[in-house]
């Protein structure tokens, strides 16, 4: 399946984990200021930008490291657990009502995950 993103979107391009190898290889391609780098696993980090958008998202909303993008970026929109609110898995655009519905669903999932992350971070602070 060929995935075609909505032109000039980039809404899904937030902070995602990258391998240390990818960061080192492409650190000269950062498109925005890095404010923090957080560990995300044994050999992965999340690079937090000053805008909250991916550090490799270019002005034209394309990816500066497309060939080396993370798996989550490759699967977004085509994997059932990573739905795009704008484009259906078959490549057809969603109606405005469908977009609003999917945005609500995704926002609930994100809010839930952020609460879980906050709980983990708070637990780590208590253990220090």
N, CA, C and O atoms as CSV, one atom per row, in Angstrom:
chain,resi,resn,atom,element,x,y,z
A,1,UNK,N,N,0.845,-1.178,0.000
A,1,UNK,CA,C,0.000,0.000,0.000
A,1,UNK,C,C,0.891,1.243,0.000
A,1,UNK,O,O,1.849,1.325,0.769
A,2,UNK,N,N,0.576,2.198,-0.856
A,2,UNK,CA,C,1.291,3.463,-0.902
A,2,UNK,C,C,0.505,4.470,-0.074
A,2,UNK,O,O,-0.690,4.664,-0.297
A,3,UNK,N,N,1.160,5.097,0.861
A,3,UNK,CA,C,0.501,6.044,1.744
A,3,UNK,C,C,0.797,7.456,1.262
A,3,UNK,O,O,1.958,7.832,1.102
A,4,UNK,N,N,-0.240,8.229,1.033
A,4,UNK,CA,C,-0.093,9.619,0.621
A,4,UNK,C,C,-0.648,10.499,1.733
A,4,UNK,O,O,-1.836,10.427,2.046
A,5,UNK,N,N,0.194,11.319,2.325
A,5,UNK,CA,C,-0.250,12.206,3.392
A,5,UNK,C,C,-0.996,13.400,2.822
A,5,UNK,O,O,-0.849,13.758,1.654
A,6,UNK,N,N,-1.799,14.002,3.682
A,6,UNK,CA,C,-2.499,15.237,3.330
A,6,UNK,C,C,-1.440,16.324,3.111
A,6,UNK,O,O,-0.535,16.480,3.931
A,7,UNK,N,N,-1.548,17.059,2.029
A,7,UNK,CA,C,-0.563,18.086,1.685
A,7,UNK,C,C,-0.449,19.126,2.800
A,7,UNK,O,O,-1.458,19.578,3.340
A,8,UNK,N,N,0.774,19.498,3.137
A,8,UNK,CA,C,1.073,20.532,4.131
A,8,UNK,C,C,0.492,20.240,5.510
A,8,UNK,O,O,0.090,21.165,6.215
A,9,UNK,N,N,0.442,18.978,5.905
A,9,UNK,CA,C,-0.161,18.620,7.186
A,9,UNK,C,C,0.891,18.610,8.296
A,9,UNK,O,O,1.064,19.608,8.996
A,10,UNK,N,N,1.587,17.496,8.459
A,10,UNK,CA,C,2.596,17.380,9.504
A,10,UNK,C,C,2.042,17.300,10.911
A,10,UNK,O,O,2.808,17.355,11.873
A,11,UNK,N,N,0.715,17.171,11.061
A,11,UNK,CA,C,0.123,17.154,12.398
A,11,UNK,C,C,0.541,15.947,13.234
A,11,UNK,O,O,0.514,16.010,14.463
A,12,UNK,N,N,0.919,14.872,12.595
A,12,UNK,CA,C,1.318,13.681,13.345
A,12,UNK,C,C,2.807,13.714,13.704
A,12,UNK,O,O,3.294,12.825,14.402
A,13,UNK,N,N,3.514,14.712,13.241
A,13,UNK,CA,C,4.967,14.768,13.407
A,13,UNK,C,C,5.350,15.445,14.718
A,13,UNK,O,O,5.817,16.584,14.734
A,14,UNK,N,N,5.145,14.726,15.806
A,14,UNK,CA,C,5.494,15.245,17.121
A,14,UNK,C,C,6.772,14.593,17.620
A,14,UNK,O,O,7.598,14.129,16.833
A,15,UNK,N,N,6.921,14.564,18.905
A,15,UNK,CA,C,8.108,13.972,19.525
A,15,UNK,C,C,7.966,12.456,19.527
A,15,UNK,O,O,7.075,11.909,20.176
A,16,UNK,N,N,8.834,11.794,18.812
A,16,UNK,CA,C,8.845,10.336,18.741
A,16,UNK,C,C,10.242,9.839,19.096
A,16,UNK,O,O,11.208,10.597,19.001
A,17,UNK,N,N,10.364,8.574,19.503
A,17,UNK,CA,C,11.694,8.051,19.817
A,17,UNK,C,C,12.514,7.785,18.555
A,17,UNK,O,O,12.011,7.266,17.558
A,18,UNK,N,N,13.772,8.150,18.631
A,18,UNK,CA,C,14.750,7.867,17.579
A,18,UNK,C,C,15.886,7.058,18.178
A,18,UNK,O,O,16.198,7.193,19.361
A,19,UNK,N,N,16.502,6.216,17.358
A,19,UNK,CA,C,17.683,5.523,17.839
A,19,UNK,C,C,18.817,6.544,17.957
A,19,UNK,O,O,18.842,7.552,17.251
A,20,UNK,N,N,19.735,6.264,18.847
A,20,UNK,CA,C,20.900,7.132,19.002
A,20,UNK,C,C,21.688,7.211,17.700
A,20,UNK,O,O,22.264,8.249,17.375
A,21,UNK,N,N,21.710,6.108,16.959
A,21,UNK,CA,C,22.409,6.064,15.678
A,21,UNK,C,C,21.813,7.064,14.687
A,21,UNK,O,O,22.551,7.777,14.007
A,22,UNK,N,N,20.495,7.120,14.601
A,22,UNK,CA,C,19.825,8.052,13.681
A,22,UNK,C,C,20.094,9.495,14.107
A,22,UNK,O,O,20.375,10.347,13.264
A,23,UNK,N,N,20.010,9.772,15.398
A,23,UNK,CA,C,20.263,11.133,15.890
A,23,UNK,C,C,21.690,11.561,15.560
A,23,UNK,O,O,21.913,12.665,15.065
A,24,UNK,N,N,22.634,10.700,15.829
A,24,UNK,CA,C,24.039,11.038,15.550
A,24,UNK,C,C,24.262,11.244,14.046
A,24,UNK,O,O,24.949,12.181,13.640
A,25,UNK,N,N,23.687,10.377,13.236
A,25,UNK,CA,C,23.862,10.441,11.780
A,25,UNK,C,C,23.254,11.716,11.189
A,25,UNK,O,O,23.779,12.265,10.221
A,26,UNK,N,N,22.134,12.189,11.779
A,26,UNK,CA,C,21.379,13.284,11.171
A,26,UNK,C,C,21.285,14.549,12.029
A,26,UNK,O,O,20.435,15.400,11.766
A,27,UNK,N,N,22.126,14.689,13.033
A,27,UNK,CA,C,22.005,15.863,13.914
A,27,UNK,C,C,22.194,17.177,13.170
A,27,UNK,O,O,21.753,18.224,13.644
A,28,UNK,N,N,22.836,17.138,12.024
A,28,UNK,CA,C,23.002,18.348,11.213
A,28,UNK,C,C,21.736,18.713,10.437
A,28,UNK,O,O,21.686,19.758,9.789
A,29,UNK,N,N,20.710,17.852,10.502
A,29,UNK,CA,C,19.462,18.090,9.774
A,29,UNK,C,C,18.321,18.562,10.683
A,29,UNK,O,O,17.175,18.649,10.241
A,30,UNK,N,N,18.630,18.866,11.951
A,30,UNK,CA,C,17.589,19.377,12.845
A,30,UNK,C,C,16.982,20.628,12.227
A,30,UNK,O,O,17.700,21.486,11.713
A,31,UNK,N,N,15.673,20.729,12.278
A,31,UNK,CA,C,14.953,21.836,11.667
A,31,UNK,C,C,14.480,22.866,12.689
A,31,UNK,O,O,14.000,23.936,12.314
A,32,UNK,N,N,14.610,22.555,13.965
A,32,UNK,CA,C,14.194,23.487,15.008
A,32,UNK,C,C,15.066,23.272,16.241
A,32,UNK,O,O,15.800,22.289,16.343
A,33,UNK,N,N,14.969,24.195,17.153
A,33,UNK,CA,C,15.793,24.158,18.360
A,33,UNK,C,C,15.431,22.971,19.250
A,33,UNK,O,O,14.254,22.696,19.487
A,34,UNK,N,N,16.438,22.285,19.732
A,34,UNK,CA,C,16.256,21.173,20.662
A,34,UNK,C,C,16.324,21.743,22.077
A,34,UNK,O,O,17.282,22.428,22.435
A,35,UNK,N,N,15.298,21.453,22.878
A,35,UNK,CA,C,15.314,21.953,24.257
A,35,UNK,C,C,15.625,20.862,25.274
A,35,UNK,O,O,16.024,21.149,26.403
A,36,UNK,N,N,15.436,19.592,24.860
A,36,UNK,CA,C,15.698,18.497,25.799
A,36,UNK,C,C,15.792,17.186,25.037
A,36,UNK,O,O,15.138,17.000,24.010
A,37,UNK,N,N,16.605,16.291,25.546
A,37,UNK,CA,C,16.695,14.943,25.011
A,37,UNK,C,C,16.413,13.985,26.160
A,37,UNK,O,O,17.111,13.990,27.173
A,38,UNK,N,N,15.388,13.168,25.991
A,38,UNK,CA,C,14.953,12.267,27.054
A,38,UNK,C,C,15.223,10.816,26.680
A,38,UNK,O,O,14.990,10.426,25.536
A,39,UNK,N,N,15.708,10.012,27.615
A,39,UNK,CA,C,15.902,8.592,27.310
A,39,UNK,C,C,14.557,7.917,27.058
A,39,UNK,O,O,13.569,8.208,27.732
A,40,UNK,N,N,14.531,7.013,26.081
A,40,UNK,CA,C,13.277,6.330,25.735
A,40,UNK,C,C,13.482,4.832,25.604
A,40,UNK,O,O,12.627,4.139,25.052
A,41,UNK,N,N,14.558,4.340,26.082
A,41,UNK,CA,C,14.873,2.926,25.980
A,41,UNK,C,C,16.374,2.762,25.990
A,41,UNK,O,O,17.118,3.718,26.207
A,42,UNK,N,N,16.811,1.536,25.753
A,42,UNK,CA,C,18.236,1.248,25.798
A,42,UNK,C,C,19.061,2.080,24.828
A,42,UNK,O,O,20.087,2.647,25.206
A,43,UNK,N,N,18.617,2.153,23.584
A,43,UNK,CA,C,19.376,2.902,22.581
A,43,UNK,C,C,18.511,3.914,21.847
A,43,UNK,O,O,18.757,4.229,20.683
A,44,UNK,N,N,17.488,4.424,22.545
A,44,UNK,CA,C,16.587,5.400,21.933
A,44,UNK,C,C,16.433,6.634,22.809
A,44,UNK,O,O,16.569,6.574,24.031
A,45,UNK,N,N,16.146,7.750,22.157
A,45,UNK,CA,C,15.877,9.006,22.851
A,45,UNK,C,C,14.716,9.717,22.167
A,45,UNK,O,O,14.446,9.511,20.984
A,46,UNK,N,N,14.040,10.556,22.940
A,46,UNK,CA,C,13.038,11.461,22.385
A,46,UNK,C,C,13.667,12.845,22.415
A,46,UNK,O,O,14.057,13.341,23.473
A,47,UNK,N,N,13.761,13.457,21.253
A,47,UNK,CA,C,14.335,14.792,21.143
A,47,UNK,C,C,13.175,15.780,21.147
A,47,UNK,O,O,12.349,15.782,20.234
A,48,UNK,N,N,13.118,16.615,22.172
A,48,UNK,CA,C,12.016,17.561,22.336
A,48,UNK,C,C,12.439,18.898,21.728
A,48,UNK,O,O,13.482,19.456,22.069
A,49,UNK,N,N,11.604,19.391,20.823
A,49,UNK,CA,C,11.913,20.661,20.166
A,49,UNK,C,C,11.219,21.820,20.871
A,49,UNK,O,O,10.365,21.623,21.735
A,50,UNK,N,N,11.596,23.010,20.488
A,50,UNK,CA,C,10.991,24.214,21.071
A,50,UNK,C,C,9.534,24.393,20.660
A,50,UNK,O,O,8.822,25.191,21.269
A,51,UNK,N,N,9.076,23.666,19.638
A,51,UNK,CA,C,7.691,23.783,19.178
A,51,UNK,C,C,6.843,22.570,19.532
A,51,UNK,O,O,5.620,22.613,19.398
A,52,UNK,N,N,7.471,21.495,19.979
A,52,UNK,CA,C,6.758,20.247,20.235
A,52,UNK,C,C,6.625,19.389,18.986
A,52,UNK,O,O,6.147,18.257,19.053
A,53,UNK,N,N,7.044,19.923,17.857
A,53,UNK,CA,C,7.000,19.168,16.603
A,53,UNK,C,C,8.316,18.418,16.433
A,53,UNK,O,O,9.307,18.726,17.095
A,54,UNK,N,N,8.316,17.443,15.548
A,54,UNK,CA,C,9.510,16.649,15.292
A,54,UNK,C,C,10.657,17.558,14.861
A,54,UNK,O,O,10.469,18.502,14.094
A,55,UNK,N,N,11.837,17.256,15.366
A,55,UNK,CA,C,13.013,18.065,15.024
A,55,UNK,C,C,13.411,17.926,13.558
A,55,UNK,O,O,14.179,18.738,13.042
A,56,UNK,N,N,12.887,16.894,12.880
A,56,UNK,CA,C,13.226,16.667,11.479
A,56,UNK,C,C,12.117,17.089,10.513
A,56,UNK,O,O,12.233,16.853,9.310
A,57,UNK,N,N,11.047,17.706,11.014
A,57,UNK,CA,C,9.957,18.170,10.161
A,57,UNK,C,C,10.362,19.485,9.507
A,57,UNK,O,O,10.585,20.489,10.184
A,58,UNK,N,N,10.452,19.462,8.185
A,58,UNK,CA,C,10.896,20.641,7.445
A,58,UNK,C,C,9.760,21.651,7.281
A,58,UNK,O,O,8.594,21.342,7.526
A,59,UNK,N,N,10.123,22.848,6.869
A,59,UNK,CA,C,9.160,23.948,6.668
A,59,UNK,C,C,8.025,23.534,5.741
A,59,UNK,O,O,6.877,23.927,5.949
A,60,UNK,N,N,8.342,22.736,4.711
A,60,UNK,CA,C,7.320,22.313,3.748
A,60,UNK,C,C,6.552,21.085,4.212
A,60,UNK,O,O,5.803,20.487,3.440
A,61,UNK,N,N,6.740,20.705,5.488
A,61,UNK,CA,C,6.064,19.573,6.138
A,61,UNK,C,C,6.550,18.216,5.635
A,61,UNK,O,O,5.884,17.204,5.854
A,62,UNK,N,N,7.684,18.182,4.976
A,62,UNK,CA,C,8.276,16.907,4.590
A,62,UNK,C,C,9.309,16.516,5.647
A,62,UNK,O,O,9.674,17.323,6.502
A,63,UNK,N,N,9.770,15.280,5.577
A,63,UNK,CA,C,10.705,14.751,6.565
A,63,UNK,C,C,12.141,14.898,6.066
A,63,UNK,O,O,12.468,14.481,4.955
A,64,UNK,N,N,12.982,15.487,6.889
A,64,UNK,CA,C,14.385,15.690,6.530
A,64,UNK,C,C,15.175,14.382,6.524
A,64,UNK,O,O,16.260,14.315,5.946
A,65,UNK,N,N,14.635,13.342,7.165
A,65,UNK,CA,C,15.337,12.048,7.226
A,65,UNK,C,C,14.415,10.915,6.780
A,65,UNK,O,O,14.436,9.828,7.358
A,66,UNK,N,N,13.620,11.166,5.767
A,66,UNK,CA,C,12.570,10.243,5.341
A,66,UNK,C,C,13.038,8.797,5.260
A,66,UNK,O,O,12.344,7.910,5.755
A,67,UNK,N,N,14.177,8.534,4.662
A,67,UNK,CA,C,14.658,7.147,4.503
A,67,UNK,C,C,15.012,6.495,5.837
A,67,UNK,O,O,14.980,5.269,5.945
A,68,UNK,N,N,15.344,7.282,6.846
A,68,UNK,CA,C,15.714,6.751,8.161
A,68,UNK,C,C,14.668,7.041,9.230
A,68,UNK,O,O,14.968,6.936,10.420
A,69,UNK,N,N,13.439,7.405,8.836
A,69,UNK,CA,C,12.408,7.745,9.814
A,69,UNK,C,C,12.073,6.523,10.680
A,69,UNK,O,O,12.229,5.384,10.239
A,70,UNK,N,N,11.614,6.763,11.906
A,70,UNK,CA,C,11.286,5.656,12.819
A,70,UNK,C,C,10.104,4.818,12.324
A,70,UNK,O,O,9.330,5.260,11.475
A,71,UNK,N,N,9.980,3.622,12.857
A,71,UNK,CA,C,8.886,2.721,12.490
A,71,UNK,C,C,7.519,3.337,12.760
A,71,UNK,O,O,6.590,3.147,11.975
A,72,UNK,N,N,7.385,4.074,13.864
A,72,UNK,CA,C,6.089,4.670,14.180
A,72,UNK,C,C,5.659,5.618,13.063
A,72,UNK,O,O,4.470,5.716,12.761
A,73,UNK,N,N,6.596,6.303,12.458
A,73,UNK,CA,C,6.282,7.208,11.346
A,73,UNK,C,C,5.906,6.410,10.092
A,73,UNK,O,O,5.026,6.810,9.330
A,74,UNK,N,N,6.579,5.290,9.895
A,74,UNK,CA,C,6.294,4.443,8.731
A,74,UNK,C,C,4.895,3.811,8.841
A,74,UNK,O,O,4.217,3.612,7.833
A,75,UNK,N,N,4.477,3.504,10.063
A,75,UNK,CA,C,3.214,2.794,10.275
A,75,UNK,C,C,2.023,3.714,10.476
A,75,UNK,O,O,0.877,3.270,10.418
A,76,UNK,N,N,2.288,5.001,10.714
A,76,UNK,CA,C,1.199,5.933,10.992
A,76,UNK,C,C,0.230,5.986,9.811
A,76,UNK,O,O,0.635,6.179,8.665
A,77,UNK,N,N,-1.039,5.815,10.111
A,77,UNK,CA,C,-2.068,5.874,9.086
A,77,UNK,C,C,-2.390,4.550,8.430
A,77,UNK,O,O,-3.477,4.387,7.875
A,78,UNK,N,N,-1.471,3.598,8.480
A,78,UNK,CA,C,-1.731,2.296,7.859
A,78,UNK,C,C,-1.884,1.183,8.896
A,78,UNK,O,O,-2.386,0.107,8.571
A,79,UNK,N,N,-1.470,1.420,10.113
A,79,UNK,CA,C,-1.628,0.445,11.194
A,79,UNK,C,C,-2.897,0.793,11.967
A,79,UNK,O,O,-3.140,1.967,12.245
A,80,UNK,N,N,-3.718,-0.214,12.322
A,80,UNK,CA,C,-4.986,0.074,13.003
A,80,UNK,C,C,-4.837,0.852,14.317
A,80,UNK,O,O,-5.744,1.590,14.701
A,81,UNK,N,N,-3.704,0.694,15.007
A,81,UNK,CA,C,-3.501,1.404,16.269
A,81,UNK,C,C,-2.965,2.825,16.071
A,81,UNK,O,O,-2.828,3.575,17.038
A,82,UNK,N,N,-2.666,3.192,14.839
A,82,UNK,CA,C,-2.114,4.519,14.541
A,82,UNK,C,C,-2.906,5.191,13.416
A,82,UNK,O,O,-2.344,5.486,12.361
A,83,UNK,N,N,-4.197,5.434,13.628
A,83,UNK,CA,C,-5.015,5.980,12.548
A,83,UNK,C,C,-4.741,7.460,12.288
A,83,UNK,O,O,-4.517,8.236,13.217
A,84,UNK,N,N,-4.764,7.830,11.030
A,84,UNK,CA,C,-4.693,9.238,10.649
A,84,UNK,C,C,-6.122,9.785,10.663
A,84,UNK,O,O,-7.019,9.155,10.103
A,85,UNK,N,N,-6.350,10.931,11.284
A,85,UNK,CA,C,-7.711,11.459,11.306
A,85,UNK,C,C,-8.175,12.017,9.963
A,85,UNK,O,O,-9.374,12.215,9.765
A,86,UNK,N,N,-7.258,12.272,9.048
A,86,UNK,CA,C,-7.601,12.922,7.785
A,86,UNK,C,C,-7.753,11.969,6.607
A,86,UNK,O,O,-8.568,12.210,5.716
A,87,UNK,N,N,-6.982,10.898,6.596
A,87,UNK,CA,C,-6.948,9.979,5.461
A,87,UNK,C,C,-7.302,8.574,5.948
A,87,UNK,O,O,-6.776,8.121,6.965
A,88,UNK,N,N,-8.189,7.881,5.231
A,88,UNK,CA,C,-8.542,6.503,5.554
A,88,UNK,C,C,-7.387,5.581,5.161
A,88,UNK,O,O,-6.568,5.947,4.318
A,89,UNK,N,N,-7.311,4.382,5.764
A,89,UNK,CA,C,-6.243,3.447,5.400
A,89,UNK,C,C,-6.194,3.116,3.902
A,89,UNK,O,O,-5.141,2.739,3.388
A,90,UNK,N,N,-7.318,3.255,3.207
A,90,UNK,CA,C,-7.321,2.972,1.767
A,90,UNK,C,C,-6.825,4.165,0.939
A,90,UNK,O,O,-6.768,4.087,-0.288
A,91,UNK,N,N,-6.464,5.280,1.617
A,91,UNK,CA,C,-5.935,6.448,0.929
A,91,UNK,C,C,-6.963,7.513,0.612
A,91,UNK,O,O,-6.599,8.602,0.168
A,92,UNK,N,N,-8.241,7.228,0.830
A,92,UNK,CA,C,-9.290,8.206,0.560
A,92,UNK,C,C,-9.410,9.180,1.730
A,92,UNK,O,O,-9.185,8.802,2.879
A,93,UNK,N,N,-9.764,10.436,1.439
A,93,UNK,CA,C,-9.930,11.404,2.534
A,93,UNK,C,C,-11.171,11.100,3.370
A,93,UNK,O,O,-12.159,10.565,2.867
A,94,UNK,N,N,-11.101,11.451,4.654
A,94,UNK,CA,C,-12.254,11.313,5.537
A,94,UNK,C,C,-13.133,12.559,5.391
A,94,UNK,O,O,-12.651,13.628,5.015
A,95,UNK,N,N,-14.417,12.409,5.691
A,95,UNK,CA,C,-15.337,13.551,5.679
A,95,UNK,C,C,-15.021,14.435,6.892
A,95,UNK,O,O,-14.384,13.964,7.834
A,96,UNK,N,N,-15.445,15.693,6.892
A,96,UNK,CA,C,-15.217,16.554,8.063
A,96,UNK,C,C,-15.753,15.945,9.369
A,96,UNK,O,O,-15.116,16.074,10.415
A,97,UNK,N,N,-16.908,15.289,9.314
A,97,UNK,CA,C,-17.461,14.651,10.518
A,97,UNK,C,C,-16.559,13.496,10.978
A,97,UNK,O,O,-16.330,13.322,12.175
A,98,UNK,N,N,-16.055,12.719,10.031
A,98,UNK,CA,C,-15.149,11.618,10.384
A,98,UNK,C,C,-13.851,12.157,10.975
A,98,UNK,O,O,-13.317,11.586,11.925
A,99,UNK,N,N,-13.344,13.252,10.417
A,99,UNK,CA,C,-12.118,13.869,10.939
A,99,UNK,C,C,-12.330,14.279,12.394
A,99,UNK,O,O,-11.496,13.976,13.248
A,100,UNK,N,N,-13.428,14.961,12.684
A,100,UNK,CA,C,-13.717,15.384,14.064
A,100,UNK,C,C,-13.822,14.178,14.997
A,100,UNK,O,O,-13.306,14.210,16.114
A,101,UNK,N,N,-14.483,13.123,14.545
A,101,UNK,CA,C,-14.639,11.910,15.357
A,101,UNK,C,C,-13.276,11.294,15.664
A,101,UNK,O,O,-12.983,10.969,16.815
A,102,UNK,N,N,-12.444,11.135,14.635
A,102,UNK,CA,C,-11.131,10.536,14.836
A,102,UNK,C,C,-10.232,11.419,15.689
A,102,UNK,O,O,-9.433,10.910,16.476
A,103,UNK,N,N,-10.351,12.725,15.546
A,103,UNK,CA,C,-9.559,13.623,16.384
A,103,UNK,C,C,-9.944,13.470,17.854
A,103,UNK,O,O,-9.077,13.485,18.728
A,104,UNK,N,N,-11.237,13.324,18.129
A,104,UNK,CA,C,-11.686,13.103,19.521
A,104,UNK,C,C,-11.123,11.795,20.067
A,104,UNK,O,O,-10.624,11.746,21.191
A,105,UNK,N,N,-11.208,10.738,19.264
A,105,UNK,CA,C,-10.697,9.427,19.699
A,105,UNK,C,C,-9.203,9.504,19.974
A,105,UNK,O,O,-8.734,9.040,21.014
A,106,UNK,N,N,-8.469,10.080,19.057
A,106,UNK,CA,C,-7.014,10.178,19.208
A,106,UNK,C,C,-6.658,11.049,20.406
A,106,UNK,O,O,-5.763,10.699,21.174
A,107,UNK,N,N,-7.340,12.174,20.580
A,107,UNK,CA,C,-7.067,13.055,21.724
A,107,UNK,C,C,-7.304,12.343,23.049
A,107,UNK,O,O,-6.535,12.526,23.993
A,108,UNK,N,N,-8.360,11.533,23.135
A,108,UNK,CA,C,-8.603,10.755,24.355
A,108,UNK,C,C,-7.453,9.788,24.626
A,108,UNK,O,O,-6.998,9.654,25.762
A,109,UNK,N,N,-6.985,9.114,23.569
A,109,UNK,CA,C,-5.882,8.165,23.719
A,109,UNK,C,C,-4.607,8.878,24.147
A,109,UNK,O,O,-3.879,8.392,25.012
A,110,UNK,N,N,-4.339,10.025,23.544
A,110,UNK,CA,C,-3.141,10.791,23.897
A,110,UNK,C,C,-3.232,11.278,25.338
A,110,UNK,O,O,-2.263,11.171,26.089
A,111,UNK,N,N,-4.376,11.807,25.725
A,111,UNK,CA,C,-4.550,12.266,27.100
A,111,UNK,C,C,-4.332,11.140,28.101
A,111,UNK,O,O,-3.699,11.337,29.139
A,112,UNK,N,N,-4.855,9.967,27.788
A,112,UNK,CA,C,-4.680,8.811,28.658
A,112,UNK,C,C,-3.201,8.433,28.780
A,112,UNK,O,O,-2.707,8.158,29.874
A,113,UNK,N,N,-2.513,8.424,27.650
A,113,UNK,CA,C,-1.090,8.083,27.675
A,113,UNK,C,C,-0.283,9.133,28.435
A,113,UNK,O,O,0.642,8.783,29.167
A,114,UNK,N,N,-0.615,10.404,28.275
A,114,UNK,CA,C,0.093,11.461,29.000
A,114,UNK,C,C,-0.111,11.322,30.503
A,114,UNK,O,O,0.816,11.553,31.280
A,115,UNK,N,N,-1.311,10.948,30.914
A,115,UNK,CA,C,-1.567,10.723,32.339
A,115,UNK,C,C,-0.716,9.566,32.852
A,115,UNK,O,O,-0.175,9.631,33.956
A,116,UNK,N,N,-0.598,8.506,32.051
A,116,UNK,CA,C,0.237,7.373,32.446
A,116,UNK,C,C,1.699,7.794,32.557
A,116,UNK,O,O,2.392,7.394,33.492
A,117,UNK,N,N,2.163,8.591,31.615
A,117,UNK,CA,C,3.548,9.075,31.656
A,117,UNK,C,C,3.768,9.925,32.895
A,117,UNK,O,O,4.786,9.785,33.572
A,118,UNK,N,N,2.815,10.811,33.199
A,118,UNK,CA,C,2.921,11.642,34.400
A,118,UNK,C,C,3.022,10.791,35.661
A,118,UNK,O,O,3.801,11.103,36.562
A,119,UNK,N,N,2.234,9.710,35.727
A,119,UNK,CA,C,2.284,8.816,36.881
A,119,UNK,C,C,3.652,8.157,37.023
A,119,UNK,O,O,4.191,8.048,38.125
A,120,UNK,N,N,4.204,7.720,35.895
A,120,UNK,CA,C,5.531,7.087,35.916
A,120,UNK,C,C,6.585,8.085,36.362
A,120,UNK,O,O,7.431,7.768,37.198
A,121,UNK,N,N,6.538,9.294,35.806
A,121,UNK,CA,C,7.515,10.316,36.180
A,121,UNK,C,C,7.399,10.682,37.648
A,121,UNK,O,O,8.414,10.852,38.323
A,122,UNK,N,N,6.180,10.805,38.153
A,122,UNK,CA,C,5.976,11.114,39.564
A,122,UNK,C,C,6.509,9.995,40.448
A,122,UNK,O,O,7.125,10.259,41.480
A,123,UNK,N,N,6.280,8.764,40.054
A,123,UNK,CA,C,6.793,7.613,40.819
A,123,UNK,C,C,8.328,7.639,40.840
A,123,UNK,O,O,8.941,7.357,41.870
A,124,UNK,N,N,8.942,7.977,39.705
A,124,UNK,CA,C,10.416,8.066,39.663
A,124,UNK,C,C,10.927,9.167,40.580
A,124,UNK,O,O,11.944,8.994,41.251
A,125,UNK,N,N,10.223,10.306,40.615
A,125,UNK,CA,C,10.642,11.405,41.491
A,125,UNK,C,C,10.552,10.974,42.956
A,125,UNK,O,O,11.403,11.340,43.766
A,126,UNK,N,N,9.539,10.209,43.289
A,126,UNK,CA,C,9.363,9.755,44.670
A,126,UNK,C,C,10.441,8.767,45.082
A,126,UNK,O,O,10.793,8.680,46.258
A,127,UNK,N,N,10.967,8.023,44.114
A,127,UNK,CA,C,11.999,7.037,44.425
A,127,UNK,C,C,13.380,7.659,44.616
A,127,UNK,O,O,14.286,7.014,45.144
A,128,UNK,N,N,13.538,8.892,44.193
A,128,UNK,CA,C,14.863,9.537,44.300
A,128,UNK,C,C,15.147,9.987,45.697
A,128,UNK,O,O,16.211,10.546,45.962
